[in-house]
Amino acid sequence: MNTNISFTVNGEKYRIMCPHDVTLLTFLREHLHLTGTKEGCAAGECGACTVILNGKPVNSCMVMAMEADGAEIQTIEGESKNGRLSPLQSSFMDHHAFQCGFCTPGMIMSARSLLDKNPSPSREDIIEAMEGNLCRCTGYESIIAAIAAAGGVDDA
């Protein structure tokens, strides 16, 4: 069974028929072809699928697409503008804050949410904001440094 839903993704408005049994992650990837958001665990544990839903980071694998009706959604695809990396994405590059890159979109979306609320976070703020995002390759020091630098904090 399908229902019409409306939402805004990365500033673009959509009104689309949506199956009742589809997660937001699947809907973004398979129906809108926004494949930057990754499925890691499908259980809300790894953070690879993090998107910003109405200003808050969420694990899109745990949200049904129907729940996003009327919502404002930001995915990793909305982070860059006109083909240019955002300062946060550039900071991840500059600090080598990724290795395989699988977790990076979710990491950046969690970091984006933090920086939107707290433009100059402390090390503790960064660690707390990133608790739901797992990285198996890089470790976390370069990720923390990248987020701190993007926030203009040198001593995190």
N, C-alpha and C positions, 0 to 999 in steps of 0.2 A: 504494500500500500504506500502511496506517495502523497505528500502534502506540499503545497506551495509555501516556501519560506523566503524571507527577504533579509539581507544583511549586507554589510559593507566590508570588503576585504581589501586591505592596502589602499583605501580611498576610493575603490570602485564599487558601485552599488550593484547588487545582484537580486533577482527574483527568479527562483529556480524551483523546479519540482524536486523534492527530496524524499528518498526512501526512509521509512521509519526506523529501520534497523542498521543504519550506517553511522559510524562515528564521524566526528568532525575531521579527524585525521584522514580517513578514507575519502570523505567527501572532498576535502581540499586537494588531495592527490589525484583521485580518479575522476572527479566530476569537473573540477576547476583547473586541473593539470598544474597545480602548484606543488611540485615534487621536492622542493627544498626541505620541507618538514619531513622528518624521517620516523619510521616505526622501528623502535629498538626492542622493547619488551612487551608491548601491548598490554601492560598491566599497571601503568602509571608509576613505575619505579625508576626509570632511567633518565627521563627528561629530554630524550632525543626529539620528541614530538611537541615540544613546548611552542605555543603560540600565545599571543596576547589577546585575550577576550575581554572586551569592555574594560581595558586598562589593567587587567590582572593576568599574570602568566598562568597558563593551565596546561595540563597534559592532554593534548587533543585526542589521544587514544581513549580517554576516559569520559569524554563529553560526546553525547549524541549530537549529530548535526542539527536535529530538530531543536535542540536546546539553544542553538545560536540564532534562532529566529529573532530579528530585530537588533542583532548585535553588531558591534564594531570589532573587526578581527584584524590583527596584524601578523603577517607571516614573515619569514626571512626574506622573501622576495620583495617586500615593501621596505626593507632596510636600506637598500641602495637606491640612488636617484639618478636617472638619466645615464645609466651604465657606470656610475661612479660609486665606489665603495663609501659607506658612511664612515665617519671618524671612528666609530666603535669597531667596524669591520677592519679598517686600516690598522687600528691598534692591535687587534688579534694577529694580523699579519706581521706587524713590526716586532711583536713580542713572541713570535713563534708559538702562539697559544693553541695550536692544533697540530695534529700529526696525520691521522687517517682522515679527519674531517667529519666523520659520521655524526659526532655529538655536537659539532660546532654550531649548526643552525639553532638548536635548542639552547645552547649556552648563550649565544648572542641574544636570543629573544628574552631569556631570563635577565641578562645583563641590561638590555634595553629597558625592560620594565623597572629595574632598580634605578638606572640613571634618569629615567623620566620622573621618578619620585624623589630621588636624592642625587642631584648632579655631582656631588663631591663625597662619595661614600667612604667610610673608614674601611680598613681591612676586615674588621668584624662584620660590618654591614655587607660587604661583598661575599664573605664566606657564608653568611646566613642566607643571602639571596640565591646563592648557587647550590645550596644543599640538595636540591632535587635533581641536579644534573650530574650524571656520572660520565667520567672519561676513563677509558681503559688504556690510552696510549700516552698522552702528554704529561699527565700529572697536573697539579692545580696551581703551582706557583706562577707559571707563565700566564695562566688564565687570569689569576688575581691581578698580576701586574698589568695585563692588557686592560682590564676593566678600570683599575685605578688610574692608569694613564689617560684613558678616554674620559674619565671624570676629573682630570687635572690634578690628581693626587699622586705625589711622587713617593711617598713613604709607606705605601700599603705593602 
